[in-house]
Each structure stands twice: as C-alpha cells, then as structure tokens.
Amino acid sequence: MPGHPALTRILRQHFEDEQLQPGDLLFQSESGGVLAGSVIRRAWRSARKAVLPQHVFESPTGRRGYDIRHTR
C-alpha cells in the first residue's frame, strides 16, 4: 500500500533492526502469536480518537479498519 516516504523509511529500518523475514509477524502478541482482534480494535479506536475531531470520530466512517474500504 502507498505510504509516506518518511514512514516507509522508519518501517524498513524496523524490519532491518528486528531482522524480520517474509512471513514474520510485524505486530505480535506477548506470546509471539497473532494479535487478538480485540487488541487491534482497541488500538484502532484509540488512534482514531487521538487524531480525529470529535464529529469525525463519532461518524461511522472508519469506525472499523474494514470500513475504510467502503468510504471511497
């Protein structure tokens, strides 16, 4: 997916620092497995609340990560 060049550099540096290989998890649970959906939903909600004006945060647009696909 397209990303800002500065953020792409940070992400690539993280891959290098963590020696991530294809198939490795970028974000993982404390036990090293896949993150639970509830963890992802809480992080998504917190991030939206931190950066969006209240009226946008309360709108259905992007309420779930999946919703972004339907807003185009």
C-alpha positions as CSV (number, residue, x, y, z in Angstrom):
1,M,0.0,0.0,0.0
2,P,1.3,3.5,-0.6
3,G,2.9,5.3,2.3
4,H,4.7,8.5,3.1
5,P,8.4,8.1,2.3
6,A,9.5,9.1,5.8
7,L,7.2,6.5,7.4
8,T,8.4,3.9,4.8
9,R,12.0,4.5,5.9
10,I,11.0,4.0,9.5
11,L,9.2,0.8,8.7
12,R,12.1,-0.5,6.6
13,Q,14.6,0.3,9.4
14,H,12.3,-1.6,11.9
15,F,12.4,-4.6,9.6
16,E,16.1,-4.5,9.4
17,D,16.6,-3.9,13.2
18,E,14.3,-6.8,14.1
19,Q,15.7,-9.0,11.3
20,L,12.2,-9.7,10.1
21,Q,11.8,-12.2,7.3
22,P,8.9,-12.8,4.9
23,G,6.2,-14.5,6.9
24,D,7.3,-13.0,10.2
25,L,4.7,-11.0,12.2
26,L,5.2,-7.3,12.3
27,F,3.0,-7.0,15.3
28,Q,2.6,-10.0,17.6
29,S,1.1,-10.9,20.9
30,E,3.1,-11.3,24.1
31,S,3.4,-15.0,23.4
32,G,4.7,-14.3,19.8
33,G,1.4,-15.2,18.1
34,V,-1.1,-13.3,16.1
35,L,-2.7,-10.4,17.9
36,A,-6.3,-10.9,19.0
37,G,-8.9,-8.9,17.1
38,S,-10.0,-7.1,20.3
39,V,-6.4,-5.8,20.7
40,I,-6.4,-4.5,17.2
41,R,-9.9,-2.9,17.6
42,R,-8.9,-1.1,20.8
43,A,-5.7,0.2,19.2
44,W,-7.6,1.4,16.1
45,R,-10.2,3.2,18.3
46,S,-7.5,4.8,20.4
47,A,-5.6,6.0,17.4
48,R,-8.8,7.5,15.8
49,K,-9.8,9.2,19.0
50,A,-6.3,10.7,19.4
51,V,-6.2,12.3,15.9
52,L,-9.7,13.0,14.7
53,P,-12.1,15.8,15.5
54,Q,-14.9,14.5,17.7
55,H,-17.6,14.7,15.0
56,V,-15.4,12.6,12.6
57,F,-14.5,10.1,15.4
58,E,-18.2,9.6,16.1
59,S,-19.1,9.1,12.5
60,P,-19.4,5.6,11.0
61,T,-16.6,6.3,8.5
62,G,-13.6,4.2,9.6
63,R,-15.1,3.0,12.8
64,R,-13.6,-0.3,12.0
65,G,-10.5,-0.7,9.9
66,Y,-12.6,-2.7,7.4
67,D,-14.9,0.3,7.0
68,I,-12.2,2.3,5.2
69,R,-12.6,0.2,2.1
70,H,-16.2,1.3,1.8
71,T,-15.7,5.0,2.2
72,R,-14.1,5.5,-1.2
